[in-house]
Amino acid sequence: MARRLLVVDDEPHIGLLLRPRLEAAGFDVTLARTLADARAALAAALPERVLAELQRLGASVLTKPFSPSKLTAHLAELLGDAGAAETAS
């Protein structure tokens, strides 16, 4: 069974480049570009790991155990102003 991995990246081409390599390594990959996308992915299925890479902040890798609420709070913090705007909606 493939391990679930959520990749959150505001640059769409990065996820598209990573996906084949991660799938070859045995991950079932879900891509998200925004906090809203990440929340939807988390609601569908809690991943084993999350890779959040944002252009100006670098990469953050999160592994279980984590709760969806703590994870979305962390992603909102990484996304900065864009995450705060989405959190309000």
PDB file of N, CA, C and O in Angstrom:
ATOM      1  N   MET A   1       0.839  -1.182   0.000  1.00  0.00           N
ATOM      2  CA  MET A   1       0.000   0.000   0.000  1.00  0.00           C
ATOM      3  C   MET A   1       0.885   1.247   0.000  1.00  0.00           C
ATOM      4  O   MET A   1       1.833   1.348   0.779  1.00  0.00           O
ATOM      5  N   ALA A   2       0.566   2.184  -0.874  1.00  0.00           N
ATOM      6  CA  ALA A   2       1.356   3.416  -0.983  1.00  0.00           C
ATOM      7  C   ALA A   2       1.135   4.292   0.243  1.00  0.00           C
ATOM      8  O   ALA A   2       0.045   4.325   0.812  1.00  0.00           O
ATOM      9  N   ARG A   3       2.174   4.989   0.631  1.00  0.00           N
ATOM     10  CA  ARG A   3       2.086   5.942   1.732  1.00  0.00           C
ATOM     11  C   ARG A   3       1.574   7.266   1.180  1.00  0.00           C
ATOM     12  O   ARG A   3       2.018   7.714   0.123  1.00  0.00           O
ATOM     13  N   ARG A   4       0.647   7.888   1.889  1.00  0.00           N
ATOM     14  CA  ARG A   4       0.071   9.162   1.428  1.00  0.00           C
ATOM     15  C   ARG A   4       1.008  10.318   1.742  1.00  0.00           C
ATOM     16  O   ARG A   4       1.549  10.426   2.842  1.00  0.00           O
ATOM     17  N   LEU A   5       1.186  11.175   0.748  1.00  0.00           N
ATOM     18  CA  LEU A   5       2.039  12.356   0.892  1.00  0.00           C
ATOM     19  C   LEU A   5       1.307  13.554   0.293  1.00  0.00           C
ATOM     20  O   LEU A   5       0.858  13.515  -0.853  1.00  0.00           O
ATOM     21  N   LEU A   6       1.194  14.610   1.080  1.00  0.00           N
ATOM     22  CA  LEU A   6       0.610  15.858   0.602  1.00  0.00           C
ATOM     23  C   LEU A   6       1.744  16.825   0.335  1.00  0.00           C
ATOM     24  O   LEU A   6       2.544  17.109   1.227  1.00  0.00           O
ATOM     25  N   VAL A   7       1.823  17.339  -0.892  1.00  0.00           N
ATOM     26  CA  VAL A   7       2.828  18.332  -1.269  1.00  0.00           C
ATOM     27  C   VAL A   7       2.119  19.667  -1.425  1.00  0.00           C
ATOM     28  O   VAL A   7       1.245  19.821  -2.278  1.00  0.00           O
ATOM     29  N   VAL A   8       2.506  20.637  -0.590  1.00  0.00           N
ATOM     30  CA  VAL A   8       1.930  21.977  -0.652  1.00  0.00           C
ATOM     31  C   VAL A   8       3.002  22.906  -1.191  1.00  0.00           C
ATOM     32  O   VAL A   8       4.034  23.115  -0.554  1.00  0.00           O
ATOM     33  N   ASP A   9       2.755  23.460  -2.361  1.00  0.00           N
ATOM     34  CA  ASP A   9       3.740  24.324  -3.003  1.00  0.00           C
ATOM     35  C   ASP A   9       3.016  25.362  -3.836  1.00  0.00           C
ATOM     36  O   ASP A   9       2.124  25.030  -4.616  1.00  0.00           O
ATOM     37  N   ASP A  10       3.395  26.610  -3.673  1.00  0.00           N
ATOM     38  CA  ASP A  10       2.735  27.677  -4.420  1.00  0.00           C
ATOM     39  C   ASP A  10       3.212  27.779  -5.861  1.00  0.00           C
ATOM     40  O   ASP A  10       2.668  28.570  -6.632  1.00  0.00           O
ATOM     41  N   GLU A  11       4.205  27.007  -6.235  1.00  0.00           N
ATOM     42  CA  GLU A  11       4.697  26.952  -7.617  1.00  0.00           C
ATOM     43  C   GLU A  11       4.234  25.631  -8.236  1.00  0.00           C
ATOM     44  O   GLU A  11       4.783  24.582  -7.900  1.00  0.00           O
ATOM     45  N   PRO A  12       3.239  25.649  -9.131  1.00  0.00           N
ATOM     46  CA  PRO A  12       2.658  24.404  -9.629  1.00  0.00           C
ATOM     47  C   PRO A  12       3.630  23.482 -10.340  1.00  0.00           C
ATOM     48  O   PRO A  12       3.477  22.262 -10.264  1.00  0.00           O
ATOM     49  N   HIS A  13       4.617  24.020 -11.025  1.00  0.00           N
ATOM     50  CA  HIS A  13       5.540  23.155 -11.770  1.00  0.00           C
ATOM     51  C   HIS A  13       6.411  22.312 -10.840  1.00  0.00           C
ATOM     52  O   HIS A  13       6.853  21.232 -11.233  1.00  0.00           O
ATOM     53  N   ILE A  14       6.664  22.773  -9.630  1.00  0.00           N
ATOM     54  CA  ILE A  14       7.476  22.001  -8.685  1.00  0.00           C
ATOM     55  C   ILE A  14       6.763  20.697  -8.330  1.00  0.00           C
ATOM     56  O   ILE A  14       7.366  19.624  -8.367  1.00  0.00           O
ATOM     57  N   GLY A  15       5.500  20.793  -7.993  1.00  0.00           N
ATOM     58  CA  GLY A  15       4.734  19.593  -7.669  1.00  0.00           C
ATOM     59  C   GLY A  15       4.669  18.624  -8.836  1.00  0.00           C
ATOM     60  O   GLY A  15       4.777  17.411  -8.657  1.00  0.00           O
ATOM     61  N   LEU A  16       4.491  19.170 -10.032  1.00  0.00           N
ATOM     62  CA  LEU A  16       4.426  18.311 -11.214  1.00  0.00           C
ATOM     63  C   LEU A  16       5.760  17.627 -11.488  1.00  0.00           C
ATOM     64  O   LEU A  16       5.790  16.503 -11.988  1.00  0.00           O
ATOM     65  N   LEU A  17       6.860  18.296 -11.165  1.00  0.00           N
ATOM     66  CA  LEU A  17       8.176  17.678 -11.324  1.00  0.00           C
ATOM     67  C   LEU A  17       8.449  16.627 -10.243  1.00  0.00           C
ATOM     68  O   LEU A  17       9.056  15.592 -10.515  1.00  0.00           O
ATOM     69  N   LEU A  18       7.999  16.899  -9.028  1.00  0.00           N
ATOM     70  CA  LEU A  18       8.239  15.982  -7.914  1.00  0.00           C
ATOM     71  C   LEU A  18       7.368  14.728  -7.960  1.00  0.00           C
ATOM     72  O   LEU A  18       7.811  13.640  -7.592  1.00  0.00           O
ATOM     73  N   ARG A  19       6.124  14.891  -8.416  1.00  0.00           N
ATOM     74  CA  ARG A  19       5.162  13.792  -8.350  1.00  0.00           C
ATOM     75  C   ARG A  19       5.677  12.467  -8.918  1.00  0.00           C
ATOM     76  O   ARG A  19       5.584  11.456  -8.222  1.00  0.00           O
ATOM     77  N   PRO A  20       6.214  12.413 -10.142  1.00  0.00           N
ATOM     78  CA  PRO A  20       6.654  11.115 -10.677  1.00  0.00           C
ATOM     79  C   PRO A  20       7.747  10.459  -9.819  1.00  0.00           C
ATOM     80  O   PRO A  20       7.743   9.244  -9.627  1.00  0.00           O
ATOM     81  N   ARG A  21       8.660  11.252  -9.319  1.00  0.00           N
ATOM     82  CA  ARG A  21       9.740  10.700  -8.495  1.00  0.00           C
ATOM     83  C   ARG A  21       9.212  10.192  -7.161  1.00  0.00           C
ATOM     84  O   ARG A  21       9.633   9.139  -6.682  1.00  0.00           O
ATOM     85  N   LEU A  22       8.296  10.935  -6.565  1.00  0.00           N
ATOM     86  CA  LEU A  22       7.722  10.522  -5.285  1.00  0.00           C
ATOM     87  C   LEU A  22       6.848   9.279  -5.452  1.00  0.00           C
ATOM     88  O   LEU A  22       6.854   8.388  -4.602  1.00  0.00           O
ATOM     89  N   GLU A  23       6.099   9.229  -6.549  1.00  0.00           N
ATOM     90  CA  GLU A  23       5.290   8.038  -6.813  1.00  0.00           C
ATOM     91  C   GLU A  23       6.183   6.821  -7.059  1.00  0.00           C
ATOM     92  O   GLU A  23       5.857   5.715  -6.628  1.00  0.00           O
ATOM     93  N   ALA A  24       7.296   7.020  -7.743  1.00  0.00           N
ATOM     94  CA  ALA A  24       8.242   5.918  -7.963  1.00  0.00           C
ATOM     95  C   ALA A  24       8.845   5.429  -6.646  1.00  0.00           C
ATOM     96  O   ALA A  24       9.248   4.272  -6.528  1.00  0.00           O
ATOM     97  N   ALA A  25       8.902   6.329  -5.654  1.00  0.00           N
ATOM     98  CA  ALA A  25       9.429   5.970  -4.335  1.00  0.00           C
ATOM     99  C   ALA A  25       8.351   5.346  -3.446  1.00  0.00           C
ATOM    100  O   ALA A  25       8.610   5.030  -2.285  1.00  0.00           O
ATOM    101  N   GLY A  26       7.143   5.168  -3.989  1.00  0.00           N
ATOM    102  CA  GLY A  26       6.094   4.480  -3.249  1.00  0.00           C
ATOM    103  C   GLY A  26       5.077   5.355  -2.555  1.00  0.00           C
ATOM    104  O   GLY A  26       4.326   4.873  -1.706  1.00  0.00           O
ATOM    105  N   PHE A  27       5.033   6.648  -2.900  1.00  0.00           N
ATOM    106  CA  PHE A  27       4.070   7.547  -2.282  1.00  0.00           C
ATOM    107  C   PHE A  27       2.857   7.748  -3.179  1.00  0.00           C
ATOM    108  O   PHE A  27       2.978   7.791  -4.404  1.00  0.00           O
ATOM    109  N   ASP A  28       1.694   7.871  -2.561  1.00  0.00           N
ATOM    110  CA  ASP A  28       0.475   8.304  -3.229  1.00  0.00           C
ATOM    111  C   ASP A  28       0.432   9.814  -3.010  1.00  0.00           C
ATOM    112  O   ASP A  28       0.168  10.265  -1.896  1.00  0.00           O
ATOM    113  N   VAL A  29       0.688  10.599  -4.054  1.00  0.00           N
ATOM    114  CA  VAL A  29       0.931  12.034  -3.940  1.00  0.00           C
ATOM    115  C   VAL A  29      -0.321  12.849  -4.256  1.00  0.00           C
ATOM    116  O   VAL A  29      -0.997  12.623  -5.260  1.00  0.00           O
ATOM    117  N   THR A  30      -0.609  13.800  -3.372  1.00  0.00           N
ATOM    118  CA  THR A  30      -1.647  14.793  -3.601  1.00  0.00           C
ATOM    119  C   THR A  30      -0.967  16.152  -3.623  1.00  0.00           C
ATOM    120  O   THR A  30      -0.155  16.456  -2.749  1.00  0.00           O
ATOM    121  N   LEU A  31      -1.293  16.972  -4.618  1.00  0.00           N
ATOM    122  CA  LEU A  31      -0.702  18.296  -4.751  1.00  0.00           C
ATOM    123  C   LEU A  31      -1.693  19.365  -4.303  1.00  0.00           C
ATOM    124  O   LEU A  31      -2.888  19.275  -4.585  1.00  0.00           O
ATOM    125  N   ALA A  32      -1.186  20.379  -3.603  1.00  0.00           N
ATOM    126  CA  ALA A  32      -1.995  21.517  -3.192  1.00  0.00           C
ATOM    127  C   ALA A  32      -1.189  22.785  -3.394  1.00  0.00           C
ATOM    128  O   ALA A  32      -0.007  22.833  -3.053  1.00  0.00           O
ATOM    129  N   ARG A  33      -1.827  23.827  -3.955  1.00  0.00           N
ATOM    130  CA  ARG A  33      -1.141  25.102  -4.188  1.00  0.00           C
ATOM    131  C   ARG A  33      -1.484  26.141  -3.143  1.00  0.00           C
ATOM    132  O   ARG A  33      -0.726  27.091  -2.949  1.00  0.00           O
ATOM    133  N   THR A  34      -2.613  25.982  -2.464  1.00  0.00           N
ATOM    134  CA  THR A  34      -3.078  26.976  -1.503  1.00  0.00           C
ATOM    135  C   THR A  34      -3.492  26.290  -0.208  1.00  0.00           C
ATOM    136  O   THR A  34      -3.591  25.065  -0.141  1.00  0.00           O
ATOM    137  N   LEU A  35      -3.728  27.092   0.805  1.00  0.00           N
ATOM    138  CA  LEU A  35      -4.221  26.556   2.068  1.00  0.00           C
ATOM    139  C   LEU A  35      -5.583  25.899   1.877  1.00  0.00           C
ATOM    140  O   LEU A  35      -5.865  24.860   2.473  1.00  0.00           O
ATOM    141  N   ALA A  36      -6.417  26.498   1.056  1.00  0.00           N
ATOM    142  CA  ALA A  36      -7.734  25.909   0.788  1.00  0.00           C
ATOM    143  C   ALA A  36      -7.591  24.534   0.130  1.00  0.00           C
ATOM    144  O   ALA A  36      -8.305  23.597   0.486  1.00  0.00           O
ATOM    145  N   ASP A  37      -6.669  24.413  -0.829  1.00  0.00           N
ATOM    146  CA  ASP A  37      -6.406  23.122  -1.469  1.00  0.00           C
ATOM    147  C   ASP A  37      -5.904  22.103  -0.453  1.00  0.00           C
ATOM    148  O   ASP A  37      -6.314  20.942  -0.473  1.00  0.00           O
ATOM    149  N   ALA A  38      -5.012  22.543   0.439  1.00  0.00           N
ATOM    150  CA  ALA A  38      -4.454  21.652   1.462  1.00  0.00           C
ATOM    151  C   ALA A  38      -5.551  21.193   2.415  1.00  0.00           C
ATOM    152  O   ALA A  38      -5.597  20.019   2.783  1.00  0.00           O
ATOM    153  N   ARG A  39      -6.433  22.103   2.817  1.00  0.00           N
ATOM    154  CA  ARG A  39      -7.534  21.727   3.709  1.00  0.00           C
ATOM    155  C   ARG A  39      -8.436  20.687   3.047  1.00  0.00           C
ATOM    156  O   ARG A  39      -8.844  19.719   3.688  1.00  0.00           O
ATOM    157  N   ALA A  40      -8.744  20.883   1.785  1.00  0.00           N
ATOM    158  CA  ALA A  40      -9.589  19.925   1.070  1.00  0.00           C
ATOM    159  C   ALA A  40      -8.922  18.560   1.001  1.00  0.00           C
ATOM    160  O   ALA A  40      -9.580  17.535   1.179  1.00  0.00           O
ATOM    161  N   ALA A  41      -7.621  18.544   0.744  1.00  0.00           N
ATOM    162  CA  ALA A  41      -6.886  17.278   0.689  1.00  0.00           C
ATOM    163  C   ALA A  41      -6.877  16.596   2.052  1.00  0.00           C
ATOM    164  O   ALA A  41      -7.018  15.376   2.135  1.00  0.00           O
ATOM    165  N   LEU A  42      -6.712  17.373   3.120  1.00  0.00           N
ATOM    166  CA  LEU A  42      -6.712  16.808   4.472  1.00  0.00           C
ATOM    167  C   LEU A  42      -8.086  16.269   4.841  1.00  0.00           C
ATOM    168  O   LEU A  42      -8.186  15.264   5.545  1.00  0.00           O
ATOM    169  N   ALA A  43      -9.144  16.921   4.377  1.00  0.00           N
ATOM    170  CA  ALA A  43     -10.495  16.454   4.658  1.00  0.00           C
ATOM    171  C   ALA A  43     -10.774  15.130   3.948  1.00  0.00           C
ATOM    172  O   ALA A  43     -11.518  14.289   4.453  1.00  0.00           O
ATOM    173  N   ALA A  44     -10.172  14.955   2.776  1.00  0.00           N
ATOM    174  CA  ALA A  44     -10.378  13.734   1.994  1.00  0.00           C
ATOM    175  C   ALA A  44      -9.640  12.548   2.608  1.00  0.00           C
ATOM    176  O   ALA A  44     -10.192  11.450   2.683  1.00  0.00           O
ATOM    177  N   ALA A  45      -8.413  12.755   3.043  1.00  0.00           N
ATOM    178  CA  ALA A  45      -7.607  11.667   3.617  1.00  0.00           C
ATOM    179  C   ALA A  45      -6.389  12.260   4.304  1.00  0.00           C
ATOM    180  O   ALA A  45      -5.645  13.033   3.700  1.00  0.00           O
ATOM    181  N   LEU A  46      -6.183  11.903   5.555  1.00  0.00           N
ATOM    182  CA  LEU A  46      -5.032  12.402   6.301  1.00  0.00           C
ATOM    183  C   LEU A  46      -3.770  11.710   5.781  1.00  0.00           C
ATOM    184  O   LEU A  46      -3.685  10.482   5.816  1.00  0.00           O
ATOM    185  N   PRO A  47      -2.789  12.482   5.297  1.00  0.00           N
ATOM    186  CA  PRO A  47      -1.568  11.870   4.747  1.00  0.00           C
ATOM    187  C   PRO A  47      -0.631  11.403   5.856  1.00  0.00           C
ATOM    188  O   PRO A  47      -0.758  11.793   7.016  1.00  0.00           O
ATOM    189  N   GLU A  48       0.303  10.564   5.461  1.00  0.00           N
ATOM    190  CA  GLU A  48       1.353  10.129   6.381  1.00  0.00           C
ATOM    191  C   GLU A  48       2.380  11.232   6.579  1.00  0.00           C
ATOM    192  O   GLU A  48       2.922  11.408   7.671  1.00  0.00           O
ATOM    193  N   ARG A  49       2.641  11.975   5.501  1.00  0.00           N
ATOM    194  CA  ARG A  49       3.621  13.059   5.533  1.00  0.00           C
ATOM    195  C   ARG A  49       3.124  14.241   4.716  1.00  0.00           C
ATOM    196  O   ARG A  49       2.306  14.104   3.806  1.00  0.00           O
ATOM    197  N   VAL A  50       3.651  15.414   5.079  1.00  0.00           N
ATOM    198  CA  VAL A  50       3.346  16.633   4.336  1.00  0.00           C
ATOM    199  C   VAL A  50       4.659  17.312   4.003  1.00  0.00           C
ATOM    200  O   VAL A  50       5.503  17.509   4.878  1.00  0.00           O
ATOM    201  N   LEU A  51       4.830  17.666   2.755  1.00  0.00           N
ATOM    202  CA  LEU A  51       5.975  18.457   2.321  1.00  0.00           C
ATOM    203  C   LEU A  51       5.430  19.814   1.903  1.00  0.00           C
ATOM    204  O   LEU A  51       4.705  19.927   0.914  1.00  0.00           O
ATOM    205  N   ALA A  52       5.785  20.833   2.662  1.00  0.00           N
ATOM    206  CA  ALA A  52       5.343  22.193   2.343  1.00  0.00           C
ATOM    207  C   ALA A  52       6.567  22.973   1.906  1.00  0.00           C
ATOM    208  O   ALA A  52       7.498  23.168   2.686  1.00  0.00           O
ATOM    209  N   GLU A  53       6.567  23.418   0.662  1.00  0.00           N
ATOM    210  CA  GLU A  53       7.704  24.174   0.128  1.00  0.00           C
ATOM    211  C   GLU A  53       7.167  25.459  -0.451  1.00  0.00           C
ATOM    212  O   GLU A  53       6.370  25.454  -1.390  1.00  0.00           O
ATOM    213  N   LEU A  54       7.608  26.547   0.114  1.00  0.00           N
ATOM    214  CA  LEU A  54       7.174  27.854  -0.362  1.00  0.00           C
ATOM    215  C   LEU A  54       8.401  28.647  -0.757  1.00  0.00           C
ATOM    216  O   LEU A  54       9.395  28.680  -0.033  1.00  0.00           O
ATOM    217  N   GLN A  55       8.322  29.271  -1.889  1.00  0.00           N
ATOM    218  CA  GLN A  55       9.477  29.889  -2.544  1.00  0.00           C
ATOM    219  C   GLN A  55      10.375  30.680  -1.604  1.00  0.00           C
ATOM    220  O   GLN A  55      11.592  30.494  -1.627  1.00  0.00           O
ATOM    221  N   ARG A  56       9.823  31.538  -0.794  1.00  0.00           N
ATOM    222  CA  ARG A  56      10.679  32.400   0.024  1.00  0.00           C
ATOM    223  C   ARG A  56      11.013  31.820   1.392  1.00  0.00           C
ATOM    224  O   ARG A  56      11.815  32.399   2.126  1.00  0.00           O
ATOM    225  N   LEU A  57      10.411  30.683   1.748  1.00  0.00           N
ATOM    226  CA  LEU A  57      10.600  30.143   3.088  1.00  0.00           C
ATOM    227  C   LEU A  57      11.370  28.830   3.144  1.00  0.00           C
ATOM    228  O   LEU A  57      11.815  28.428   4.219  1.00  0.00           O
ATOM    229  N   GLY A  58      11.536  28.160   2.018  1.00  0.00           N
ATOM    230  CA  GLY A  58      12.204  26.866   2.045  1.00  0.00           C
ATOM    231  C   GLY A  58      11.214  25.752   2.330  1.00  0.00           C
ATOM    232  O   GLY A  58      10.002  25.953   2.259  1.00  0.00           O
ATOM    233  N   ALA A  59      11.732  24.585   2.652  1.00  0.00           N
ATOM    234  CA  ALA A  59      10.896  23.400   2.806  1.00  0.00           C
ATOM    235  C   ALA A  59      10.637  23.078   4.269  1.00  0.00           C
ATOM    236  O   ALA A  59      11.460  23.350   5.143  1.00  0.00           O
ATOM    237  N   SER A  60       9.492  22.501   4.508  1.00  0.00           N
ATOM    238  CA  SER A  60       9.108  22.030   5.825  1.00  0.00           C
ATOM    239  C   SER A  60       8.498  20.652   5.632  1.00  0.00           C
ATOM    240  O   SER A  60       7.560  20.495   4.851  1.00  0.00           O
ATOM    241  N   VAL A  61       9.018  19.652   6.335  1.00  0.00           N
ATOM    242  CA  VAL A  61       8.483  18.302   6.231  1.00  0.00           C
ATOM    243  C   VAL A  61       7.828  17.953   7.556  1.00  0.00           C
ATOM    244  O   VAL A  61       8.456  18.038   8.611  1.00  0.00           O
ATOM    245  N   LEU A  62       6.575  17.563   7.494  1.00  0.00           N
ATOM    246  CA  LEU A  62       5.831  17.181   8.687  1.00  0.00           C
ATOM    247  C   LEU A  62       5.467  15.713   8.578  1.00  0.00           C
ATOM    248  O   LEU A  62       5.069  15.245   7.512  1.00  0.00           O
ATOM    249  N   THR A  63       5.602  14.990   9.669  1.00  0.00           N
ATOM    250  CA  THR A  63       5.232  13.583   9.676  1.00  0.00           C
ATOM    251  C   THR A  63       4.243  13.330  10.809  1.00  0.00           C
ATOM    252  O   THR A  63       4.166  14.109  11.759  1.00  0.00           O
ATOM    253  N   LYS A  64       3.496  12.249  10.707  1.00  0.00           N
ATOM    254  CA  LYS A  64       2.561  11.881  11.771  1.00  0.00           C
ATOM    255  C   LYS A  64       3.342  11.644  13.053  1.00  0.00           C
ATOM    256  O   LYS A  64       4.509  11.259  12.978  1.00  0.00           O
ATOM    257  N   PRO A  65       2.758  11.854  14.223  1.00  0.00           N
ATOM    258  CA  PRO A  65       1.364  12.226  14.417  1.00  0.00           C
ATOM    259  C   PRO A  65       1.160  13.729  14.362  1.00  0.00           C
ATOM    260  O   PRO A  65       1.939  14.489  14.937  1.00  0.00           O
ATOM    261  N   PHE A  66       0.130  14.152  13.681  1.00  0.00           N
ATOM    262  CA  PHE A  66      -0.293  15.545  13.692  1.00  0.00           C
ATOM    263  C   PHE A  66      -1.798  15.577  13.504  1.00  0.00           C
ATOM    264  O   PHE A  66      -2.373  14.685  12.879  1.00  0.00           O
ATOM    265  N   SER A  67      -2.426  16.593  14.040  1.00  0.00           N
ATOM    266  CA  SER A  67      -3.869  16.732  13.870  1.00  0.00           C
ATOM    267  C   SER A  67      -4.123  17.650  12.675  1.00  0.00           C
ATOM    268  O   SER A  67      -3.305  18.522  12.382  1.00  0.00           O
ATOM    269  N   PRO A  68      -5.235  17.465  11.995  1.00  0.00           N
ATOM    270  CA  PRO A  68      -5.536  18.346  10.863  1.00  0.00           C
ATOM    271  C   PRO A  68      -5.565  19.815  11.257  1.00  0.00           C
ATOM    272  O   PRO A  68      -5.108  20.663  10.490  1.00  0.00           O
ATOM    273  N   SER A  69      -6.098  20.139  12.447  1.00  0.00           N
ATOM    274  CA  SER A  69      -6.173  21.552  12.837  1.00  0.00           C
ATOM    275  C   SER A  69      -4.787  22.143  13.075  1.00  0.00           C
ATOM    276  O   SER A  69      -4.527  23.279  12.679  1.00  0.00           O
ATOM    277  N   LYS A  70      -3.895  21.389  13.716  1.00  0.00           N
ATOM    278  CA  LYS A  70      -2.532  21.881  13.933  1.00  0.00           C
ATOM    279  C   LYS A  70      -1.778  21.982  12.612  1.00  0.00           C
ATOM    280  O   LYS A  70      -0.980  22.897  12.410  1.00  0.00           O
ATOM    281  N   LEU A  71      -2.036  21.045  11.727  1.00  0.00           N
ATOM    282  CA  LEU A  71      -1.375  21.057  10.427  1.00  0.00           C
ATOM    283  C   LEU A  71      -1.820  22.254   9.605  1.00  0.00           C
ATOM    284  O   LEU A  71      -0.979  22.926   9.007  1.00  0.00           O
ATOM    285  N   THR A  72      -3.113  22.544   9.555  1.00  0.00           N
ATOM    286  CA  THR A  72      -3.564  23.693   8.779  1.00  0.00           C
ATOM    287  C   THR A  72      -3.090  25.000   9.410  1.00  0.00           C
ATOM    288  O   THR A  72      -2.824  25.967   8.696  1.00  0.00           O
ATOM    289  N   ALA A  73      -2.981  25.040  10.735  1.00  0.00           N
ATOM    290  CA  ALA A  73      -2.441  26.239  11.391  1.00  0.00           C
ATOM    291  C   ALA A  73      -0.985  26.441  10.984  1.00  0.00           C
ATOM    292  O   ALA A  73      -0.561  27.567  10.727  1.00  0.00           O
ATOM    293  N   HIS A  74      -0.217  25.350  10.925  1.00  0.00           N
ATOM    294  CA  HIS A  74       1.180  25.437  10.513  1.00  0.00           C
ATOM    295  C   HIS A  74       1.290  25.893   9.060  1.00  0.00           C
ATOM    296  O   HIS A  74       2.132  26.729   8.732  1.00  0.00           O
ATOM    297  N   LEU A  75       0.446  25.348   8.197  1.00  0.00           N
ATOM    298  CA  LEU A  75       0.468  25.746   6.790  1.00  0.00           C
ATOM    299  C   LEU A  75       0.065  27.208   6.640  1.00  0.00           C
ATOM    300  O   LEU A  75       0.645  27.921   5.822  1.00  0.00           O
ATOM    301  N   ALA A  76      -0.920  27.670   7.415  1.00  0.00           N
ATOM    302  CA  ALA A  76      -1.321  29.074   7.359  1.00  0.00           C
ATOM    303  C   ALA A  76      -0.160  29.965   7.783  1.00  0.00           C
ATOM    304  O   ALA A  76       0.051  31.030   7.201  1.00  0.00           O
ATOM    305  N   GLU A  77       0.593  29.536   8.795  1.00  0.00           N
ATOM    306  CA  GLU A  77       1.764  30.298   9.237  1.00  0.00           C
ATOM    307  C   GLU A  77       2.811  30.355   8.131  1.00  0.00           C
ATOM    308  O   GLU A  77       3.410  31.407   7.905  1.00  0.00           O
ATOM    309  N   LEU A  78       3.041  29.244   7.440  1.00  0.00           N
ATOM    310  CA  LEU A  78       4.011  29.225   6.349  1.00  0.00           C
ATOM    311  C   LEU A  78       3.567  30.108   5.185  1.00  0.00           C
ATOM    312  O   LEU A  78       4.386  30.769   4.546  1.00  0.00           O
ATOM    313  N   LEU A  79       2.261  30.111   4.917  1.00  0.00           N
ATOM    314  CA  LEU A  79       1.751  30.876   3.789  1.00  0.00           C
ATOM    315  C   LEU A  79       1.697  32.366   4.068  1.00  0.00           C
ATOM    316  O   LEU A  79       1.531  33.154   3.137  1.00  0.00           O
ATOM    317  N   GLY A  80       1.832  32.776   5.321  1.00  0.00           N
ATOM    318  CA  GLY A  80       1.872  34.201   5.659  1.00  0.00           C
ATOM    319  C   GLY A  80       0.567  34.884   5.349  1.00  0.00           C
ATOM    320  O   GLY A  80      -0.499  34.374   5.695  1.00  0.00           O
ATOM    321  N   ASP A  81       0.631  36.040   4.698  1.00  0.00           N
ATOM    322  CA  ASP A  81      -0.560  36.839   4.411  1.00  0.00           C
ATOM    323  C   ASP A  81      -1.575  36.085   3.574  1.00  0.00           C
ATOM    324  O   ASP A  81      -2.778  36.211   3.800  1.00  0.00           O
ATOM    325  N   ALA A  82      -1.109  35.305   2.612  1.00  0.00           N
ATOM    326  CA  ALA A  82      -2.031  34.551   1.769  1.00  0.00           C
ATOM    327  C   ALA A  82      -2.800  33.538   2.599  1.00  0.00           C
ATOM    328  O   ALA A  82      -3.995  33.337   2.380  1.00  0.00           O
ATOM    329  N   GLY A  83      -2.129  32.897   3.548  1.00  0.00           N
ATOM    330  CA  GLY A  83      -2.793  31.924   4.423  1.00  0.00           C
ATOM    331  C   GLY A  83      -3.790  32.599   5.336  1.00  0.00           C
ATOM    332  O   GLY A  83      -4.869  32.056   5.574  1.00  0.00           O
ATOM    333  N   ALA A  84      -3.458  33.772   5.856  1.00  0.00           N
ATOM    334  CA  ALA A  84      -4.369  34.497   6.739  1.00  0.00           C
ATOM    335  C   ALA A  84      -5.638  34.880   5.989  1.00  0.00           C
ATOM    336  O   ALA A  84      -6.733  34.799   6.544  1.00  0.00           O
ATOM    337  N   ALA A  85      -5.502  35.289   4.754  1.00  0.00           N
ATOM    338  CA  ALA A  85      -6.664  35.657   3.959  1.00  0.00           C
ATOM    339  C   ALA A  85      -7.566  34.454   3.736  1.00  0.00           C
ATOM    340  O   ALA A  85      -8.790  34.576   3.802  1.00  0.00           O
ATOM    341  N   GLU A  86      -6.979  33.304   3.476  1.00  0.00           N
ATOM    342  CA  GLU A  86      -7.767  32.103   3.243  1.00  0.00           C
ATOM    343  C   GLU A  86      -8.380  31.588   4.530  1.00  0.00           C
ATOM    344  O   GLU A  86      -9.469  31.015   4.504  1.00  0.00           O
ATOM    345  N   THR A  87      -7.705  31.780   5.658  1.00  0.00           N
ATOM    346  CA  THR A  87      -8.228  31.314   6.941  1.00  0.00           C
ATOM    347  C   THR A  87      -9.517  32.051   7.277  1.00  0.00           C
ATOM    348  O   THR A  87     -10.423  31.477   7.880  1.00  0.00           O
ATOM    349  N   ALA A  88      -9.602  33.314   6.892  1.00  0.00           N
ATOM    350  CA  ALA A  88     -10.765  34.138   7.196  1.00  0.00           C
ATOM    351  C   ALA A  88     -11.986  33.705   6.395  1.00  0.00           C
ATOM    352  O   ALA A  88     -13.117  33.971   6.802  1.00  0.00           O
ATOM    353  N   SER A  89     -11.776  33.049   5.275  1.00  0.00           N
ATOM    354  CA  SER A  89     -12.920  32.679   4.419  1.00  0.00           C
ATOM    355  C   SER A  89     -13.574  31.399   4.871  1.00  0.00           C
ATOM    356  O   SER A  89     -14.546  30.953   4.260  1.00  0.00           O
TER     357      SER A  89
END
